[in-house]
Amino acid sequence: MPWTDLFGAGNKGQQAERLACRYLQQQGLILVSQNYRCRTGEIDLIMRDNDQLVFVEVKYRQRADFGHASEYFHSHKRRKFMSAIRHYLVEKQLNPAFTPQRIDVIAIEGTDIQWHKAV
């Protein structure tokens, strides 16, 4: 079954996150956690790339008629995302100053997957 058939039914956001997770695992990243939620925001995927934590926002759009998927990671969403990252690091007792980390965005438009590293 082609991966595009995954979007035929159910929650498209969750299906896009599963697709993004598989894609990143194929690129060598290791899944640490998914759908991390706290009072101030959420993180779709937390991956490990060698010694670096990668906090991933997944954006899905069927078409780019109203903007590209990556454009939906705007300043308000980014602030909430960074707040969730801080919460996660504190919860896990990780010092942000000594924990290698980056933010990536996986933008899925139709059948196209784009990986934006260190946004």
C-alpha positions in Angstrom: 0.0 0.0 0.0 1.5 3.4 -0.9 2.0 5.7 2.0 -0.4 8.3 0.5 -3.2 5.8 1.2 -2.6 6.4 4.9 -4.4 9.7 4.6 -7.7 8.2 3.4 -9.3 7.9 6.8 -8.8 8.8 10.4 -6.7 11.6 11.9 -4.4 13.0 9.2 -2.2 14.7 11.7 -1.4 11.5 13.5 -0.8 9.6 10.3 1.5 12.4 9.0 3.5 12.1 12.3 3.8 8.3 11.9 5.0 8.9 8.3 7.5 11.5 9.4 8.8 9.2 12.2 9.4 6.4 9.8 11.1 8.8 7.4 13.5 10.1 10.1 14.2 6.6 11.3 15.2 5.6 7.7 17.6 8.6 7.8 19.2 7.1 11.0 17.5 9.0 13.8 16.2 7.2 16.8 12.7 7.8 18.3 12.9 9.0 21.9 9.2 10.1 22.4 6.2 11.2 20.4 3.3 13.5 21.1 4.9 15.1 24.2 2.4 17.5 25.7 2.5 19.9 28.5 0.5 22.9 29.6 2.4 25.3 27.4 2.6 23.4 24.1 3.4 20.1 22.4 6.2 18.4 20.5 5.2 16.0 17.8 8.4 13.9 17.8 11.6 13.8 19.9 14.4 12.0 18.1 18.1 11.4 18.7 20.6 12.1 16.0 23.9 10.8 17.4 24.4 12.8 20.7 21.9 15.5 19.7 18.2 15.7 20.7 16.0 16.7 17.8 12.7 18.2 18.5 10.5 17.8 15.4 7.4 19.7 14.4 5.4 17.9 11.7 3.2 19.9 9.3 0.9 18.3 6.7 -1.0 20.0 3.9 -2.7 18.1 1.1 -2.0 21.0 -1.2 -0.1 24.3 -1.0 -3.1 26.4 -2.2 -3.1 28.4 1.1 0.6 28.3 1.8 3.3 25.7 2.1 3.2 23.3 5.1 6.5 24.7 6.5 5.0 28.2 6.6 2.6 27.0 9.3 5.5 26.9 11.8 5.1 30.6 12.5 6.3 32.7 15.4 3.4 32.0 17.8 3.7 28.2 17.2 7.4 28.4 17.6 7.2 30.2 21.0 4.8 27.5 22.2 7.1 24.8 20.8 10.2 26.2 22.5 8.3 26.5 25.8 7.4 22.8 25.5 11.1 22.0 24.8 12.1 23.8 28.0 9.5 21.9 30.0 10.7 18.6 28.5 14.3 19.3 29.4 13.4 20.4 33.0 11.2 17.3 33.4 14.1 15.0 32.2 16.6 17.0 34.3 18.6 17.9 31.3 20.5 21.2 31.4 19.7 23.1 28.1 23.2 24.7 28.1 24.9 21.2 28.0 22.3 19.2 26.0 23.0 19.3 22.3 19.7 20.0 20.6 18.0 21.3 17.5 14.6 22.0 16.1 13.6 20.4 12.8 10.4 20.6 10.7 9.0 17.9 8.5 6.7 19.5 6.0 4.5 17.0 4.1 2.6 18.4 1.0 0.7 15.7 -0.9 3.3 13.1 -1.5 6.3 15.3 -1.0 8.3 15.2 2.2 10.7 18.0 3.0 13.1 17.9 6.0 14.1 21.3 7.3 17.0 20.9 9.8 17.8 23.4 12.5 15.1 25.9 11.8 
